[in-house]
Amino acid sequence: MPAEAPSSGDGAEPGAPRERRRRRGRARAWTEALLHTLKRSRRVKANDRERNRMHHLNAALDELRSVLPTFPDDTKLTKIETL
């Protein structure tokens, strides 16, 4: 039996240059404008989430104030006083 050179298993001829595979993901170069747009978009979404969180918190505190007795009746309790 003739001795064969070990092959890499890819079916290519020995000594032939290998093709490089492109990586996906973070290997992409980002432009400054694209980064700025992406950061602004993330900031707007975070601001929306925070605004909605505060609206829900304030609504819950208003509901809690409605069942708490206050004196005099026309004063509104602060968030800390309500808790």
C-alpha positions as CSV (number, residue, x, y, z in Angstrom):
1,M,0.0,0.0,0.0
2,P,1.4,3.4,-0.9
3,A,1.7,5.8,2.0
4,E,-0.5,8.9,1.5
5,A,0.0,12.3,3.0
6,P,-2.4,13.1,5.7
7,S,-5.3,15.1,4.4
8,S,-7.2,17.8,6.2
9,G,-10.5,16.1,5.3
10,D,-11.8,19.0,3.2
11,G,-11.3,17.2,-0.2
12,A,-8.9,19.9,-1.5
13,E,-5.6,19.1,-3.1
14,P,-2.6,19.2,-0.9
15,G,-0.7,22.4,-1.4
16,A,-3.7,24.3,-2.8
17,P,-4.4,27.6,-1.0
18,R,-7.4,27.5,1.3
19,E,-10.2,29.9,1.0
20,R,-10.7,32.1,4.0
21,R,-14.2,32.2,5.5
22,R,-15.8,35.5,6.3
23,R,-16.8,36.0,9.9
24,R,-20.2,37.3,10.7
25,G,-21.1,39.5,13.6
26,R,-18.9,42.2,15.1
27,A,-16.2,42.1,12.5
28,R,-18.1,44.9,10.7
29,A,-16.7,48.4,10.7
30,W,-19.1,50.9,12.1
31,T,-19.1,54.5,10.8
32,E,-19.4,57.4,13.2
33,A,-22.8,58.4,11.8
34,L,-24.2,54.9,12.2
35,L,-22.9,54.7,15.8
36,H,-24.5,58.0,16.6
37,T,-27.8,57.0,15.2
38,L,-27.7,53.6,17.0
39,K,-26.9,55.3,20.3
40,R,-29.6,57.9,19.9
41,S,-32.1,55.1,19.0
42,R,-31.2,53.2,22.1
43,R,-31.4,56.3,24.3
44,V,-34.9,57.2,22.9
45,K,-36.1,53.6,23.7
46,A,-34.6,53.8,27.2
47,N,-36.3,57.1,27.8
48,D,-39.6,55.7,26.6
49,R,-39.3,52.8,29.0
50,E,-38.4,55.1,31.9
51,R,-41.3,57.4,31.1
52,N,-43.8,54.5,31.0
53,R,-42.4,53.1,34.3
54,M,-42.9,56.5,36.0
55,H,-46.4,56.8,34.6
56,H,-47.3,53.4,36.0
57,L,-45.7,54.2,39.4
58,N,-47.5,57.5,39.7
59,A,-50.8,55.8,38.7
60,A,-50.3,53.2,41.4
61,L,-49.5,55.9,44.0
62,D,-52.6,57.8,43.1
63,E,-54.7,54.7,43.6
64,L,-53.0,54.1,47.0
65,R,-53.7,57.8,48.0
66,S,-57.4,57.3,47.2
67,V,-57.7,54.7,50.0
68,L,-55.5,56.5,52.6
69,P,-57.1,58.9,55.0
70,T,-55.6,62.5,54.8
71,F,-56.2,65.6,56.9
72,P,-57.1,68.0,55.6
73,D,-58.8,66.4,52.7
74,D,-57.5,68.9,50.1
75,T,-53.8,68.0,50.6
76,K,-52.1,65.5,48.4
77,L,-49.6,63.2,50.0
78,T,-46.1,63.1,48.6
79,K,-44.6,59.8,47.3
80,I,-42.7,59.3,50.4
81,E,-45.6,60.1,52.7
82,T,-47.8,57.7,50.7
83,L,-45.3,54.9,51.2
